[in-house]
């Protein structure tokens, strides 16, 4: 039997990935042309490149997390996107006005804890990848 912590990590991983995908990622993906005009060019990158990086972090990475593959690695682009959003895009917002603050807490928790035992990554990742904390 799996411990309650493994089931809690499965619940946290699944709900947070679906929430990020639904609230942020799919909107950017489905409204790509409108979002391109709204997206700020950050760090010297153009709006299209910035939007593609945001879509990678908010669509592809949550899908990888949902499957339970390389959780820690997949959390890194999400954490970077959330920090950029919090510090550069919306510096005047408080944590009460933006989801980035609590999403940062959730995905940092997942990056530290890993996927738990109920994950596909446990089945396919080699011992070296688990030892290096990549999965």
Secondary structure, DSSP 8 states (H G I E B T S, - for coil): ---HHHHHHHHHHHHHHHHHIIIIIHHHHHTHHHHHHHS---TT--HHHHHHHHHIIIIIHHHHHHHTSSHHHHHHHHHHHHHHIIIII-TT--TTT-THHHHHHHHHHHHHH-S-SSSHHHHHS-HHHHHTT--
